Amino acid sequence: MKTEKWMLMTIIMTLFVSMVSPLTTIAAAKETIEDESIYDLLVDRYFNQSFENDFEVNTQTPEAFAGGDFKGVVEKLDHIEKLGFSMISLGPVFSTETYDGKRVMDYGKLERHFGTSEEFTALIDKIHQKNMSVIVDFPIQNVSSKHVLASNEANDAWIIENTDGTISFDLTNEDAQQAVLNAALDFVTQYKVDGLRITSIEEVDTNYLNDMINALKEENEDFYVLSNEPSEAEFDAKVSTEQEELLRQAFKTVENETTGIVEPTEGKPVIQQVDSLNSRRFTADSAESNMFPPTRLKMAMATLLSIPGVPLMTYGSEIAVNGEQPPESHPLMNFKTEEELIEFIGDVQKLRNGSAALRTGSIEMLHNEAGLMIYKRSNEEESWIVAINNTGGTQSFDLPREVIGDNKELNGLFESDILRQKDDGNYKLVLSREIAEFYKVNDNKGFNKGYMAALALVYILFIGFIYLVWRKGKQKKREAEMK
């Protein structure tokens, strides 16, 4: 019996070593914001793990709190990890009037629906244990009229009442500037988050935003400071509404214009996204065009995760959440769903996380016309060819030897295609409709003797195992007949 167990374990280990997926990669160290990929969620709409904080929760009313909490995010961290994202954006977590956290009442308190200080700290620790970063939204305007800063009459001179019932702070006033900055610094001192996303910054002076960015980075030079709005301030990455719209229009259907998607940008990297927590869902665009949203999202996410910039995905995109605008576009996350799109995003992320070339390498556009986009990402260590066939038919393209080099082998990691040099020196790429493929450029080593030898060994071991089982069974039968 011990011999049989040994044979079985040998077969299993040999299979593992010889047939391990080419998508298995080792995550590289994160050095810049471009090494990150962001999963953007709202705590209230993610997962309800603790019923102790369900104060007046009503899942039937879209505008009401739905019960999601810090413990719920902890419970579902494996899901985000499976998707391969390196950074989690939790949205605002401060005491608030609204489920989305925008109408902040007190920067010094956490929202009681979300959980306690201890639970929030535990969430941050769990995220860090999984080698992920965490950022929080910090709204600095359009907060609740019940905000604690507005309750002090001494602050009346810099409190602005808005027509929608919210208030803003006159951030040309030094007292207002200091109060908001102190609140941000107090928060990041108490909780070891990796960054803040400064929101509601419309008409806020750029100099003040830069002062705020510099003050936060003085506390921690590796601290990320982002925004969800276009700004001239020195945020670590910039938001481009034009880029978001270009990506939405390109991938909501097939054979759309894709030129401009990878145009060179100056200064800070661009946050690459097809929708956001504040916008119409990308799924709504593709569904309106009578297209299959998961396929559309595959094309979009393969592009976002392989072009320069910082990819951001709104929670629920992995299950093709729909919606025109909040709160319709902020449904409770459904974790009981098909895995195909989730696995695809996770597989592309494995490539990106394991390859500095795919994250921060140079890009060379080889072809970009009528939905077929082919580009090269490379650094000194490695080269990739990314082919996005966002068309309704099979496409072919000759990759020139001047780009690939001589005697190379291109291994397609999703369609298992292998491209080798043709007689004319080029490499012919053929790609089926609505497919994204990543080709790793390797030296052509010819016949893989090691791999075939491993397969042969597996076959021999398997036959040996079957023989041992048969012999053991025959022996037991003889013993039974002798009794």
Legacy VTK file of the C-alpha trace (Angstrom):
# vtk DataFile Version 3.0
C-alpha trace
ASCII
DATASET POLYDATA
POINTS 483 float
0.000 0.000 0.000
2.878 2.360 0.791
4.281 1.708 -2.676
0.963 2.673 -4.284
0.804 5.910 -2.302
4.378 6.752 -3.309
3.583 6.120 -6.968
0.464 8.294 -6.798
2.296 11.199 -5.175
5.120 10.937 -7.708
2.615 11.168 -10.565
0.914 14.176 -9.027
4.189 16.052 -8.461
5.497 15.241 -11.915
2.283 16.465 -13.475
2.499 19.651 -11.451
6.093 20.392 -12.405
5.734 19.540 -16.090
2.301 20.957 -16.789
2.178 24.048 -14.597
0.218 26.822 -16.294
2.251 29.441 -18.164
0.030 32.042 -16.440
1.644 31.230 -13.088
3.953 34.145 -12.303
5.737 35.638 -9.350
4.478 39.059 -8.304
7.123 41.725 -8.762
7.909 44.448 -6.240
5.813 47.610 -6.535
7.991 50.664 -7.117
5.650 53.262 -8.641
1.924 53.932 -8.893
2.023 52.309 -12.354
2.874 49.011 -10.654
-0.543 49.146 -8.971
-3.975 48.167 -10.238
-6.993 49.508 -8.341
-10.201 47.747 -7.332
-12.714 50.485 -6.457
-15.557 49.567 -4.102
-18.059 51.026 -1.649
-18.018 49.384 1.776
-21.809 49.568 2.169
-22.456 47.798 -1.147
-19.883 45.019 -0.845
-20.717 42.389 1.751
-22.664 42.353 5.028
-20.739 40.193 7.484
-21.789 41.746 10.800
-25.445 42.368 11.661
-24.535 44.256 14.830
-24.041 47.479 12.842
-27.185 47.213 10.685
-28.826 50.396 11.942
-31.992 51.091 9.898
-30.643 49.072 6.984
-33.041 48.608 4.065
-31.870 46.627 1.050
-35.144 47.350 -0.786
-34.569 51.115 -0.868
-31.719 52.033 -3.263
-30.771 55.216 -1.376
-30.614 53.525 2.039
-27.714 51.798 3.749
-27.528 48.150 2.651
-25.408 46.720 5.471
-21.953 46.243 3.972
-19.161 46.632 6.509
-15.429 46.364 7.179
-15.801 42.739 8.252
-17.559 42.041 4.958
-14.598 43.352 2.958
-12.291 41.145 5.049
-14.522 38.165 4.308
-14.251 38.768 0.555
-10.585 39.719 0.263
-9.879 36.369 -1.393
-12.175 37.417 -4.226
-10.189 40.616 -4.841
-6.938 38.690 -4.517
-8.170 36.186 -7.126
-8.808 39.094 -9.491
-5.175 40.109 -9.020
-5.655 43.721 -7.943
-2.845 45.194 -5.868
-4.722 48.155 -4.401
-8.186 48.429 -2.864
-10.027 51.742 -2.795
-12.657 51.655 -0.033
-14.429 54.917 -0.839
-15.154 57.308 2.067
-15.300 55.628 5.493
-16.107 58.637 7.702
-19.307 59.299 9.619
-21.830 60.139 6.918
-25.477 60.710 6.065
-25.380 58.615 2.893
-24.405 55.044 1.986
-21.756 56.272 -0.485
-19.986 58.254 2.233
-19.990 61.559 0.364
-22.000 63.582 2.882
-19.396 63.439 5.600
-20.459 64.547 9.095
-17.190 64.078 10.953
-13.687 63.282 9.654
-12.741 62.189 13.150
-15.227 59.313 13.320
-15.781 56.196 11.234
-19.251 55.470 9.893
-21.025 53.289 12.466
-22.746 51.242 9.720
-19.299 50.142 8.522
-17.868 49.076 11.863
-15.542 50.053 14.653
-12.055 51.482 14.736
-10.738 48.061 15.700
-12.510 46.428 12.759
-11.174 49.031 10.343
-7.644 48.511 11.654
-8.087 44.745 11.275
-9.199 45.264 7.655
-6.104 47.345 6.873
-3.887 44.699 8.469
-5.550 41.891 6.467
-5.102 43.795 3.226
-1.426 44.351 3.989
-0.972 40.687 4.889
-2.103 39.866 1.352
0.564 42.229 -0.028
-2.056 44.705 -1.222
-2.352 48.440 -0.613
-5.412 50.309 0.625
-6.596 53.856 -0.004
-9.602 55.812 1.266
-11.637 58.651 -0.265
-11.423 62.003 1.514
-14.240 64.361 0.346
-13.267 67.981 1.029
-16.373 69.731 -0.342
-20.145 69.116 -0.597
-20.258 67.469 2.821
-23.202 67.202 5.221
-24.772 70.387 6.596
-24.496 68.577 9.950
-20.712 68.393 9.652
-18.998 68.915 12.993
-17.006 71.861 11.580
-20.256 73.650 10.728
-21.588 73.241 14.265
-18.978 75.668 15.595
-20.135 79.286 15.176
-16.518 80.414 15.082
-16.280 78.757 11.651
-19.288 80.524 10.113
-17.080 82.804 8.043
-15.791 79.897 5.957
-18.868 77.694 5.735
-20.650 77.855 2.361
-24.229 76.603 2.011
-24.908 74.808 -1.281
-28.237 74.655 -3.115
-28.459 70.860 -2.702
-28.447 71.086 1.086
-24.758 70.271 1.507
-22.038 72.640 2.649
-18.560 73.403 1.375
-15.558 75.062 2.954
-14.076 78.307 1.718
-10.622 76.941 1.115
-9.213 80.383 0.430
-9.581 80.897 4.171
-6.482 79.876 6.139
-8.510 78.505 9.056
-10.555 76.344 6.693
-7.425 75.145 4.933
-5.796 74.148 8.199
-8.922 72.435 9.561
-9.319 70.197 6.497
-5.590 69.458 6.303
-5.410 68.610 10.005
-8.350 66.240 9.632
-6.567 64.400 6.805
-3.280 64.217 8.703
-4.992 63.007 11.881
-6.701 60.223 9.933
-3.576 58.909 8.201
-1.658 59.101 11.472
-4.236 56.982 13.275
-4.857 54.483 10.468
-2.005 53.090 8.394
-3.652 53.394 5.001
-1.373 53.646 1.963
-3.037 56.643 0.387
-5.932 59.060 0.145
-8.060 59.901 -2.857
-9.046 63.543 -2.478
-12.571 63.967 -3.890
-15.026 66.822 -4.451
-12.202 69.134 -5.522
-14.068 71.168 -8.134
-12.983 74.817 -7.975
-10.522 74.075 -5.156
-7.312 76.057 -5.656
-4.498 73.986 -7.153
-1.929 75.510 -4.799
-3.906 74.366 -1.782
-4.228 70.857 -3.210
-0.478 70.750 -3.772
0.118 71.917 -0.194
-2.139 69.104 0.986
-0.333 66.550 -1.191
3.073 67.694 0.073
1.966 67.629 3.723
0.667 64.063 3.389
3.855 62.899 1.683
5.993 64.521 4.378
4.462 62.010 6.770
5.278 59.138 4.387
7.164 59.625 1.109
5.629 56.413 -0.299
2.099 57.635 0.459
-0.214 57.783 -2.574
-2.345 60.883 -3.113
-4.897 60.571 -5.915
-8.149 62.152 -7.017
-11.167 60.979 -8.987
-11.451 64.269 -10.874
-9.276 66.009 -13.479
-6.864 68.450 -11.837
-3.653 70.343 -12.460
-2.438 69.457 -8.967
0.480 67.071 -8.502
-1.500 63.931 -7.759
0.399 60.678 -8.302
-1.826 59.855 -11.273
-4.226 61.946 -13.288
-7.827 61.341 -14.304
-8.798 61.979 -17.918
-12.500 62.060 -18.713
-11.567 62.147 -22.398
-9.572 58.914 -22.065
-12.401 57.210 -20.174
-14.893 58.189 -22.869
-12.526 57.042 -25.626
-12.188 53.615 -23.989
-15.950 53.307 -23.442
-16.724 54.123 -27.058
-13.988 51.845 -28.383
-15.117 48.683 -26.609
-18.881 48.945 -26.203
-19.205 47.316 -29.647
-16.835 45.806 -32.237
-14.811 47.524 -34.966
-14.753 50.935 -33.318
-12.011 53.527 -33.515
-9.138 52.779 -31.130
-6.564 55.307 -32.282
-5.677 57.651 -29.469
-6.055 55.051 -26.731
-2.279 54.749 -26.357
-1.272 58.314 -27.203
1.843 59.455 -25.282
1.032 61.599 -22.233
3.276 64.019 -20.398
3.736 64.127 -16.670
1.866 61.839 -14.312
0.441 58.488 -15.516
-3.234 58.286 -16.455
-5.780 56.265 -14.475
-7.196 53.900 -17.106
-10.892 53.137 -16.567
-14.049 52.528 -18.592
-16.406 53.678 -15.831
-16.328 54.877 -12.246
-18.444 54.970 -9.106
-19.842 58.293 -10.302
-20.592 57.386 -13.917
-22.857 55.237 -16.032
-21.744 51.606 -16.010
-19.861 50.365 -19.060
-22.234 47.388 -19.141
-25.118 49.787 -19.850
-23.335 50.984 -22.992
-22.662 47.490 -24.352
-26.140 46.201 -23.462
-27.716 49.202 -25.167
-25.744 48.285 -28.288
-27.093 44.692 -28.091
-23.652 43.302 -27.344
-22.700 40.625 -24.790
-21.292 42.622 -21.821
-18.833 39.983 -20.483
-17.089 39.758 -23.852
-16.993 43.544 -24.113
-15.496 43.737 -20.631
-12.856 41.141 -21.555
-11.717 43.301 -24.458
-11.710 46.450 -22.320
-9.935 44.925 -19.311
-7.264 43.211 -21.433
-6.478 46.650 -22.861
-6.601 48.547 -19.559
-4.256 46.022 -17.964
-1.682 46.133 -20.754
-1.387 49.798 -21.786
0.621 52.428 -19.888
-1.086 53.930 -16.856
-2.859 52.807 -13.706
-5.769 50.417 -14.395
-8.847 50.913 -12.229
-11.903 48.657 -12.186
-15.159 49.508 -10.434
-16.496 46.739 -8.190
-19.036 44.541 -9.935
-17.469 44.911 -13.374
-16.269 41.321 -12.973
-19.937 40.244 -12.999
-21.043 42.873 -15.559
-23.024 45.063 -13.141
-25.390 47.427 -14.970
-26.851 50.817 -14.116
-27.345 54.302 -15.516
-26.352 56.275 -12.422
-26.116 55.981 -8.625
-27.743 54.423 -6.678
-28.869 52.073 -9.472
-25.247 51.589 -10.514
-24.269 50.733 -6.916
-26.051 47.427 -6.298
-25.137 44.950 -3.622
-22.270 42.822 -4.897
-23.378 39.348 -5.976
-20.681 36.754 -5.304
-22.735 33.821 -6.620
-22.111 34.230 -10.294
-20.309 32.783 -13.317
-16.524 32.610 -12.952
-15.393 32.980 -16.571
-14.916 36.758 -16.607
-13.440 36.704 -13.091
-10.890 34.076 -14.128
-9.993 35.976 -17.299
-9.293 39.197 -15.406
-7.290 37.242 -12.830
-5.211 35.552 -15.526
-4.367 38.843 -17.254
-3.475 40.322 -13.873
-1.083 37.432 -13.212
0.763 38.383 -16.371
0.825 42.071 -15.470
1.822 41.544 -11.849
4.670 39.266 -12.892
6.007 41.445 -15.695
7.589 44.877 -15.294
7.502 45.172 -19.097
3.692 44.965 -19.131
3.419 47.525 -16.344
6.074 50.115 -17.011
7.934 49.027 -20.146
8.023 50.947 -23.403
5.156 50.588 -25.854
5.340 50.414 -29.636
2.091 50.433 -31.585
2.366 48.022 -34.522
-1.186 48.211 -35.839
-4.271 50.133 -34.769
-7.160 50.175 -37.187
-10.887 49.324 -37.175
-10.805 47.381 -33.914
-7.568 45.427 -34.424
-4.892 46.727 -32.080
-1.417 45.155 -31.838
1.372 46.578 -29.728
4.683 45.627 -28.176
5.495 46.111 -24.470
9.137 45.620 -23.600
12.062 46.431 -21.361
15.658 45.191 -21.273
14.608 41.829 -19.822
11.584 40.790 -21.844
9.170 41.557 -24.680
5.465 40.942 -25.182
3.142 41.282 -28.139
-0.426 42.153 -27.145
-3.115 41.595 -29.779
-6.658 42.884 -29.205
-9.028 41.697 -31.949
-12.113 43.751 -31.199
-13.715 42.920 -34.540
-16.457 40.641 -35.765
-14.152 38.320 -37.716
-10.810 36.510 -37.764
-7.876 38.818 -38.404
-4.300 38.203 -39.517
-1.210 40.348 -39.343
2.472 39.875 -40.205
4.718 40.842 -37.310
7.926 42.152 -38.934
11.297 40.660 -38.114
12.580 44.193 -37.404
10.256 44.283 -34.376
10.499 40.678 -33.189
14.021 39.683 -34.212
15.287 36.498 -35.833
14.824 32.948 -34.576
12.207 33.829 -31.964
9.168 31.970 -30.712
5.970 33.777 -29.651
3.962 31.822 -27.110
0.291 32.779 -26.874
-0.789 32.288 -23.291
-4.570 32.208 -23.696
-5.159 30.514 -27.037
-2.021 28.302 -26.750
-0.828 29.527 -30.124
2.867 29.424 -31.034
4.235 31.750 -33.716
7.545 30.989 -35.411
9.458 32.800 -38.082
8.309 32.218 -41.654
10.448 31.986 -44.792
9.998 35.717 -45.420
11.397 36.470 -41.960
8.085 37.657 -40.468
5.775 36.046 -37.918
2.190 35.520 -39.005
-0.412 36.220 -36.341
-3.978 34.914 -36.797
-6.566 35.808 -34.187
-10.236 34.853 -33.916
-12.970 37.446 -33.407
-13.303 39.233 -30.065
-10.146 37.704 -28.629
-7.303 39.266 -26.644
-4.011 37.398 -26.723
-0.669 37.959 -24.998
2.423 36.578 -26.742
5.655 36.179 -24.803
8.662 36.613 -27.075
11.242 33.886 -26.410
14.280 32.496 -28.169
13.312 29.588 -30.421
14.760 26.545 -28.696
13.146 24.061 -31.020
11.701 20.787 -29.758
11.074 20.902 -25.996
12.813 17.681 -25.005
12.463 18.291 -21.278
8.718 18.762 -21.499
8.218 15.672 -23.659
10.438 13.616 -21.348
8.312 14.695 -18.401
5.162 13.640 -20.234
6.711 10.269 -21.034
7.664 9.796 -17.383
4.147 10.640 -16.303
2.773 8.075 -18.741
5.150 5.345 -17.489
4.383 6.124 -13.849
0.660 6.111 -14.532
0.822 2.684 -16.232
2.904 1.439 -13.304
0.339 2.751 -10.846
-2.531 1.050 -12.723
-0.545 -2.228 -12.714
0.052 -2.045 -8.957
-3.625 -1.369 -8.280
-4.623 -4.293 -10.536
-2.122 -6.642 -8.851
-3.261 -5.575 -5.400
-6.875 -6.189 -6.326
-6.049 -9.614 -7.739
-4.173 -10.523 -4.560
-7.124 -9.521 -2.381
-9.438 -11.618 -4.559
-7.228 -14.696 -4.113
-7.080 -14.156 -0.371
-10.880 -13.884 -0.239
-11.312 -17.155 -2.211
-8.954 -19.017 0.170
-11.048 -18.097 3.246
LINES 1 484
483 0 1 2 3 4 5 6 7 8 9 10 11 12 13 14 15 16 17 18 19 20 21 22 23 24 25 26 27 28 29 30 31 32 33 34 35 36 37 38 39 40 41 42 43 44 45 46 47 48 49 50 51 52 53 54 55 56 57 58 59 60 61 62 63 64 65 66 67 68 69 70 71 72 73 74 75 76 77 78 79 80 81 82 83 84 85 86 87 88 89 90 91 92 93 94 95 96 97 98 99 100 101 102 103 104 105 106 107 108 109 110 111 112 113 114 115 116 117 118 119 120 121 122 123 124 125 126 127 128 129 130 131 132 133 134 135 136 137 138 139 140 141 142 143 144 145 146 147 148 149 150 151 152 153 154 155 156 157 158 159 160 161 162 163 164 165 166 167 168 169 170 171 172 173 174 175 176 177 178 179 180 181 182 183 184 185 186 187 188 189 190 191 192 193 194 195 196 197 198 199 200 201 202 203 204 205 206 207 208 209 210 211 212 213 214 215 216 217 218 219 220 221 222 223 224 225 226 227 228 229 230 231 232 233 234 235 236 237 238 239 240 241 242 243 244 245 246 247 248 249 250 251 252 253 254 255 256 257 258 259 260 261 262 263 264 265 266 267 268 269 270 271 272 273 274 275 276 277 278 279 280 281 282 283 284 285 286 287 288 289 290 291 292 293 294 295 296 297 298 299 300 301 302 303 304 305 306 307 308 309 310 311 312 313 314 315 316 317 318 319 320 321 322 323 324 325 326 327 328 329 330 331 332 333 334 335 336 337 338 339 340 341 342 343 344 345 346 347 348 349 350 351 352 353 354 355 356 357 358 359 360 361 362 363 364 365 366 367 368 369 370 371 372 373 374 375 376 377 378 379 380 381 382 383 384 385 386 387 388 389 390 391 392 393 394 395 396 397 398 399 400 401 402 403 404 405 406 407 408 409 410 411 412 413 414 415 416 417 418 419 420 421 422 423 424 425 426 427 428 429 430 431 432 433 434 435 436 437 438 439 440 441 442 443 444 445 446 447 448 449 450 451 452 453 454 455 456 457 458 459 460 461 462 463 464 465 466 467 468 469 470 471 472 473 474 475 476 477 478 479 480 481 482
